[in-house]
Amino acid sequence: MTTASDHTTTVPADVRGGPRADEGAAMTRATRQDGSYPRPQLLRRRWADLCGPWDFARDPDSVGLDAGWWTGEDGGADPFDQAIEVPFPPESVASGLADTRPHPVVWYRRRIGSADLHAAGWGEQGTRLLLHLGAVDHTADVWFDGLHVGRHVGGQTPFSVDLTPVLRRRDRRGAAAAAGGPGTDGRWGDLVGPDGLSLVVRAEDDARDVAQPRGKQDWKDEPHVIWYDRTTGIWQPVWLEAVPEVHLEEVAWAPDVPDGSVTLTARLSRPPAARTTLAVRLLLGEELLAEQQVRVLDRDVRVRIDVPRQANGQGYEELLWSPERPTLVDAEVVLHAGADATENLDDERRGTALTDTVASYLGLRSAAVAHGWFLLNDRPYYLRSVLEQGFWPESLLTAPSAEALREEVQLIKDLGFNSARVHQKAEDPRFLFWADTLGLAVWGETANAYAFSPRSVELLTHEWLELVRRDRSHPSIITWVPLNESWGVQHGAHDVAQQHYGLGLAHLTRALDPSRPVVSNDGWEHTDSDIWSVHDYSERGDDLRARYGTTEAVQELLRGIGPAGRRIRLTDAAPVHDRGQPVMLTEFGGVSYAGGREDAWGYSTATDDEDFERRVGELLGAVRECAPLAGFCWTQLTDTGQETNGLLHADRRPKLPVEVLRRLVTGEG
């Protein structure tokens, strides 16, 4: 067992992709990263950022597979006749293409050279080389050196591909050749050749397929009403990372605040042999909170870690995460596979201890509902949320930069909101890192399909469960929302199959994560929700006061038809059990103030600055006066395409001074 004095911590200035200037530096703390690492809660020291220029080809007739585009060889006329800036989608200006036509099939190509292997830490950090793709919309196939190495379905979820077999095929000495670490640059050059090895990605994304989860991406050629330009292909970061033979594939944290403990769930890349151990250290700044070491007997490891300081009065309160005090705890996780754990490796790699070290972090907090309130850390907490489309004019669903994600979170807080509902999109994990770090509660949502069919059920269910697993450790996420406004379950009021689908998603979500509230269908037609959420785009504050100003009015609304002409609760689908569910107005406002845009769209329209301030203030003021409501979500943060009902323009310029908007949101000052 180690002690606090056995470890030193430094914070390198260059903890990002590419060769490290300080090769001997210790692992950085996960809470001190710069926000560029694509997977912020499972951080290794070395990684190679593959974003930047790639070769690109459109394949509208889907001929590339038969024509062998995946070989990466030019062989006559090269189909990769364009360049694209990854990870920006081809529809975006930032990609260099700005081609908004439907793209049923697209191809990407890039060379992987010795510099990429060195930056990824191959040989020094580990002898397996993994390719990570943050998200490819919607179905992706990957080839490396002409060999098919992976396939993934789901446009919002990350996946990884092991490139090691291809490298070992080219060099049968494999790990023995690479074991020399950075000093073997020449050997890597011999292995990959002077031009590198071809990495090819094919993405298939049928714009007309409404059974495919798509969120706000339009199925028509041109954006209309509340739907926007599509996002095809690679739209989140791509990177390389070397790992040991036995390594950590997944790390997840589940705090038990009243109990004063944290449960770590980890998954290994392969079954462990004897003498494999997992050591965990939790730190608050320089203070060691807890440490524990266990034997590992299976690929799935579950470790309960007591945090003694949580059991002591004020010490307990000081550790809790909230938007006002976003306290984060660093974690160091070390997997050590002893010499006999290598018994299944080949002769040249057997007998060496294998160690994988990752940095992570967590927040100690609870999220629940009771007595008509949303409870954060067992205290009533009023949510002032804003609808966040996560859409930028130059880069669409992809953030312009890692820094833009930090600025987005800070801007939401500056406007007086303590929460954001990321709408019909699974946001980049780096956004969640900044929400964790700066203090912003987040509603975890996903892009929905528009059709109901066996295939749509399978696609969305699989993708949603992957997203819950991806994001469940972020303390900022306080609620899960698998469905919105009956998208994909349009006839749920009468169709038993659609009702069971909504119920199934809610129950599956709780099966993976019972620690957060779940909204079965945001806005109306709830089957089994922990929050009764309502969407109401009334233009008048008096209408909102009449519907939500008294307990009697709210109860009447819940029993009947909502303002959108839909039932709020489907009592025939499941008995309405009173668990103290709070009532929230989770979409309202939508005041359009376009500044002259001819195709402007909104739920109501302001004529000038003064009228905009009056309308926004009237609606927000009315909702704050409605005592039965436990929170709200204003529509929306920014203008998005032709939907011009943002508090900010699409380029994030405020339509009124920030201090004025903050006063309208909070009612203070």
Disulfide bonds with the S-S distance in Angstrom:
none
